[in-house]
Amino acid sequence: MPKLQLYCSVLSPYARKVRIVLAEKQIPHEFIEISASAPGSPVPKINPLGKVPVMVVDDETVLYDSGVIAEYLDMLVPAPSLLPAGGMERVLVRRWDALGQGICDAAVAIAHERNRSVEAQRSPELMAKQRIKVENGLAAADRDIGDREWCYGNALSLGDISLVMAMGWVTQRLPEIEWHRNLPRLAAYRARLEERASFRATANPNLTAALAALK
Ligand SMILES: N[C@@H](CCC(=O)N[C@@H](CS)C(=O)NCC(=O)O)C(=O)O
């Protein structure tokens, strides 16, 4: 097994995705809690994009972003498989991954805009535009998953992991988007997955409190 070092912040939803993959596959690794943007952070020296998660393999190969790291881990430890081996099946699971990722990107953009210290610089148009992406993305997930247990096939995949990390972040950071009221079926899918050991182990305490408030 190569030496694996994961640089990430426990608050990062993208890092949570990687941590769930590591937990599902029980892959030994060193966890380095770090903020990407704190003064003096080593992250920009490791990842030219200055973002977490970043994985350093055997002190030489740097991997980013979360999707690439997940793909590498799935190759390194094939069971349980989180990505079909190839063909259209793999493409479709990567598309689910992209949907979760895209919902999360839009939610993070809203939060960044809202956190601008100068109120006059905040753009309500940008926030509204990103909110539509979050809402449409969640509605598409609800429609396409329907009553099925998993977003693709008969087992957990990277698609489920990305979707649930995105739903978790939206619920926790943008509680005004009350998506779970409009999409109870999708909310039940998420609640079931959040009960898995790997999801519970990677939920931050605030998220747990947010979930408890929903019950
Ligand atoms: N597409 C990237 C997104 C990573 C990302 O945006 N991470 C945030 C933390 S949640 C970050 O490091 N932001 C710092 C920055 O953009 O400067 C992935 O999936 O890994």
The ligand as a Gaussian input file, in Angstrom:
#p B3LYP/6-31G(d) Opt

LIG

0 1
 N      -13.529000      20.746000      -7.402000
 C      -12.765000      20.698000      -6.194000
 C      -13.311000      21.733000      -5.225000
 C      -12.405000      21.901000      -4.006000
 C      -12.719000      23.186000      -3.252000
 O      -13.317000      24.142000      -3.764000
 N      -12.311000      23.205000      -1.978000
 C      -12.496000      24.382000      -1.159000
 C      -12.812000      23.980000       0.267000
 S      -14.459000      23.374000       0.407000
 C      -11.199000      25.149000      -1.113000
 O      -10.165000      24.595000      -0.867000
 N      -11.276000      26.476000      -1.356000
 C      -10.140000      27.344000      -1.267000
 C      -10.004000      28.201000      -2.477000
 O      -10.764000      28.021000      -3.461000
 O       -9.132000      29.066000      -2.451000
 C      -12.844000      19.290000      -5.591000
 O      -13.834000      18.596000      -5.843000
 O      -11.899000      18.858000      -4.905000

